[in-house]
């Protein structure tokens, strides 16, 4: 039996709408932006990008964008390589791609792929707002 194809991707960092890097532009070109969304997790500053870990607390929310991606595409392989979790990347991977529940802006739950940070966060600065774009614009972050 083939596993269910999940066509949705939740992005919370440098792949979000409005980021001018080539990777965000490619995702916007090849994927379909669905809605603003949120994931129950904690967001951290990893360096020049963020990382998210799941949380059991409903008050921990990470804000981002939900995209629908076509099934037959090299985009999934490209995204895994970008996030450092393709089969050719050294292990342990910095991120793992897992299906999790995210909520669209209207609270509709959607099963989507999320790249979860796969390392210890103890020494990382937490982005308490849960919004990487907002954090970059604040004194705590860097410019976009």
C-alpha atoms as one frame of an Amber mdcrd trajectory, in Angstrom:
protein
   0.000   0.000   0.000   1.395   3.403  -1.029   1.658   6.029   1.712  -0.733
   8.951   1.445   0.689  11.896  -0.491   0.591  15.086   1.585   0.795  18.040
  -0.812   1.133  20.810   1.779   4.288  22.456   3.114   4.447  24.850   6.066
   7.378  27.298   5.903   8.326  29.616   8.755  11.685  31.124   7.821  13.636
  32.142   4.749  11.207  30.387   2.364   8.224  32.540   3.401   6.394  34.843
   1.019   8.202  38.129   0.557  11.739  36.883   1.145  13.811  37.900  -1.852
  16.264  35.019  -1.928  16.298  32.671  -4.951  14.965  29.749  -2.902  11.860
  31.628  -1.715  11.275  32.857  -5.266  11.471  29.295  -6.616   8.982  28.028
  -4.032   6.611  30.903  -4.885   6.950  30.121  -8.601   6.507  26.333  -8.404
   4.184  26.027  -5.412   0.781  27.540  -4.731   0.539  29.862  -1.736  -2.557
  28.798   0.231  -2.732  30.929   3.386  -0.996  32.252   6.434  -0.765  29.457
   8.990   0.578  28.544  12.423   2.290  25.519  13.949   2.365  24.574  17.632
   6.064  24.897  18.308   8.964  27.008  19.505  11.064  29.058  17.125  14.821
  29.585  17.540  17.542  31.665  15.887  19.980  29.126  14.425  22.263  31.705
  12.793  21.147  33.157   9.483  17.886  31.204   9.562  15.434  29.817  12.125
  14.644  26.358  13.431  11.411  25.088  14.958  10.766  22.317  17.447   7.322
  20.969  18.292   5.759  21.997  21.601   3.011  20.510  23.739   1.923  23.975
  24.901  -0.902  25.543  22.865   0.500  28.981  23.693   3.679  28.215  21.690
   2.845  29.248  18.129   5.104  29.634  15.110   3.738  31.698  12.238   4.397
  31.071   8.588   2.934  30.255   5.199   1.187  27.203   3.820   1.967  26.111
   0.258   0.490  23.361  -1.892   3.104  21.579  -3.983   2.503  19.313  -6.961
   3.177  15.604  -6.391   5.291  14.929  -9.476   8.043  17.486  -9.079  11.713
  17.777  -8.248  10.749  20.510  -5.796  10.512  18.086  -2.864  14.046  16.776
  -3.536  15.319  20.322  -3.921  13.679  21.412  -0.653  15.176  18.457   1.234
  18.618  19.382  -0.109  18.073  23.062   0.841  17.111  22.019   4.374  20.038
  19.599   4.618  18.005  16.417   5.003  18.288  14.715   1.637  19.748  11.198
   1.493  23.025  12.677   0.197  23.449  15.004   3.209  25.666  13.995   6.134
  23.895  12.585   9.189  22.643  13.496  11.653  20.594  15.922   9.597  20.080
  19.439  10.907  16.381  19.215   9.979  13.888  16.413   9.538  10.749  16.678
   7.395   7.650  15.390   9.193   3.906  15.580   8.625   2.322  17.668  11.369
  -0.923  19.558  11.899  -0.845  23.272  11.161  -3.738  25.703  11.386  -4.656
  28.111   8.637  -5.545  31.696   9.574  -9.216  30.671   9.922  -8.234  27.828
  12.355  -8.819  25.081   9.765  -6.417  22.219  10.577  -4.263  20.911   7.720
  -1.762  18.058   7.640   1.419  19.514   6.186   5.100  18.796   5.950   7.203
  20.821   8.398  10.994  20.952   8.579  11.753  20.457  12.278  15.093  21.417
  13.786  16.907  18.205  14.712  19.574  19.478  17.105  19.781  20.671  20.695
  18.279  24.158  21.172  19.623  24.762  24.682  22.173  27.394  23.561  20.001
  29.019  20.898  18.080  32.267  21.322  14.337  31.667  21.304  12.194  33.881
  19.066   9.294  34.271  21.470   6.997  36.044  18.994   7.029  32.917  16.819
   7.368  35.133  13.747  10.776  35.093  12.048   9.984  37.934   9.638   8.845
  40.199  12.496  11.910  39.244  14.536  14.248  40.164  11.661  12.690  43.618
  11.525  13.079  44.127  15.273  16.212  44.991  17.203  16.730  41.295  17.996
  17.261  40.226  14.422  18.990  41.111  11.218  17.513  42.754   8.167  15.737
  40.639   5.502
